[in-house]
Amino acid sequence: MEGFAYGFPTYVFIERNSANSAVLHPYPETKIEAVRDALDDAGYDMEILGKGDINTGRERAGEGIYFTEQPFPDEVLGDLADALIVRGFGAFAYSLIESSFDSGAKISLFTRMGKNIVEAGNRVIMTHMYIGEIEGKKEARTWFFGSPTDLAEAEMLLLSRFSTQPVHDVHGMAAIEIVHADYSQGFLSHTELMSAMLNVLGKSGYNGPAFVTDSSII
């Protein structure tokens, strides 16, 4: 795997959405058309979900959806990231190995996909909180994704308030997981926890997309 040790003007976080689709989260969101054009150059079709267009005079912003007629393997997520990296984007693709909230399982694991690794970022990471139920009890955990350098610093910041569980690979820190005992015990809401995490990171100049996925209401 080749490493890229410098910052990028635009970052893209790629997650699987279904067996035959992936969602691409750009930061800044207004660079989504540039992401679409880069993937088109690489031979991948991506649709834009967002607001603003040339006719209204507003810069288009939003997310991208990569869709195929047939299911595709996780390696395709890495292929999308690789195609963006060699075209000047800081791209990260992750695959869920085990679900935190499936059949009572209590362990989740994301692995980084792709042959090219963005080793150092620009304090841009993605924050994704997952809410679900284990044996009838609601639980929440948050995953942070980004470059090994950014994640290592982010973990030190988060440790001032949270108990972290870093995930490492041969390139360094691959992700950070936080299991929210305060949520499952009813002490704090998911919005309070998300605000606290983003506040800790934001004070040190961290930015990036942030989401909450609640499978307990599906």
N, C-alpha and C positions, 0 to 999 in steps of 0.2 A: 504494500500500500504506500502511495506517495503522500507526503505531508506538505501542507501549505501553511507556513508560519508567518502570516501577516493578516492585517485586518482587511475587510471588504466594505465597500459602500452600501451593499445590500446583502441581507441574510435571508435564507429561506429554510423553513423547517417542514419536513415532509413526514406525514403520518398516513398509515393505511386507514381508509374510510370504510371499505367493504372488501369483499373478495376480489372485486374487479375495479376498484377505484382508490385513489389516494388524494388527500387534500394537501395543498401547499400553502403555508403561511409565510408571506413575505414580511420583512421589516426593513424599511418602512412599507406600509401597505400600498402607498402610491407607486411603488415600483413593480406592481403586478404585471403591467403590460410588458415591461422589459423582461420579466421572468418568462412570460408567454412567448415572446419573440426568441429568447435564447433556446428554449426547449423546441420551438419550431425549427430552428436552425439545426438542432440535434436530431430531428426526425420524430419528435414527440408532440402529440396534440394535447393542448391543455385549454380548458374553458375557464373564463373568468367569472367569478361570482362577486359582484361589488356594485358600487355606485359611481356616477359621474361618467361623462363621455365627451367626445369632441363637440357634439352638437350643443351641449349645455355650457361648454367652456370650463367645466370643472375637471380637474385631474382625476382620472379613474383610480379608484382604490378598492381593495378587497382581497380575496383569496382565489386560489386556483384549484381546479378539479381535473385530475388525470383519470380518464375512464377508458376501459377496453371492453369489448363484447364478452370476452372470456376471462375467468379468474387468472391472476398472474401471481408468480412467486414473490417472496419478500425481496429477492435480489433485484427486482425491478425498481424498488424504492431506492436502492443504492445506485442503480444506473441513472436515475433521474438526478440524484445529488451529484454524481460524478460529472454528468453533462453540464450542470450549472457551474460547478467549481472551475472547470477548465475554461469556462466562458466568463469568469470574473465575479462569480457570486460565492458568498460563504454559505454553503448548503449542508444541511444535516438531515439524514434519514434514519428513522428508528423503526424497529419491528418489535411487537409485543410477543414475547416467548411464552409467558404464562400470565393468565388474568388474575388480578387481585380478588375479583368478585365472582368467580365461577365455581359452582359446586362446593362452596365452603372453603376454597383455597385461600390461604393467607399470604401467599408469596407471589409477587409480580416481578417480572424481569424484562426490561427493554434492552435490546442490543443495537449497536450502531451498524448501519449498513453502508456499503460502498467501498471502493478501492482507494479513493482519495480522502484524506482526513484534514480538516481545517484545524490545525494545532493551536492557533492563537486567534482570538476574536477581537471584538471591539466593545466588550461589556454588553453584548447582546445575547440573551438567552431566552428560551421559551419556557413558560410556566404553565403546567397543565394539571389541574386538580381533578381527580376521579372520585366520585361518590357512588357508593353501592351498598349492598347488604350482604353480610356474612352471617348465616344461621339466624336470620331475622333481625339482626342488629345493624343499623346504619354505620358505615365507616367511611372515612375519607383519607386519601393520601395524595400527595402532590409529587409530580416528577418535573425535574428541571433538565433541559437539554441545551447543548451548546458545545463550544470548543473546550478541550481539556484545561487550557489556561484560565478561561473565564469561569469554568465550573469550580476549579480549585479555589479561586478567590471567593466566588459566591458562597461556597460551603463555609468558609471561615466567617463570612458575614452572617449567614443564617444560623450558625452555631451560637450566636449571642442570644438567640430567642427560641430556637427549635433543636430537636434531636434529629440529626441527619443520618442517612444511610447511603454513602457514596457507592457507585458502581464503577469499577475500573476495567480497562482492557490494556492491551500492550502499548497504547498511545497515551495512557494517563487516565484521567477521570472521564468516564463516558456519560454519566448521568448522576443525578442526585435524587434520592427518594426521601420524603418525609411522611411518616404515618402520624395522623392527627388524633392522638388520644383525647385531646380537649374536645374534639368534635363528637367522638363516639360516646364520651361521658356526659355530653350535653352542656359543657361549660362555655363553648364558643361556637358560633355559627360558621358556616363555610365562607360567608362574605367577610366576617371579621378576620378569619385566618388568612384569606387571600390578601386582604388589605394590609395585614401585618407583614406578610412575606414581601409584598411589593414595596412596602415602605422601607423595610430593611435594605433591600437591594437598591431601590431608587435613590436613597441617600448617598450611595457610593457611585452613582452614575450608571446603574444598570437599566437597560430598556429591553423591550422585546414583547412579542405577543403573549397574552395570558388568557386561559380558557378554563371553564368548569364543565365537566361532563358528568351528568347525574343519571346513572343507569337504573337507579331505584324507582324512578318515576316513569320508566318506559314500560 
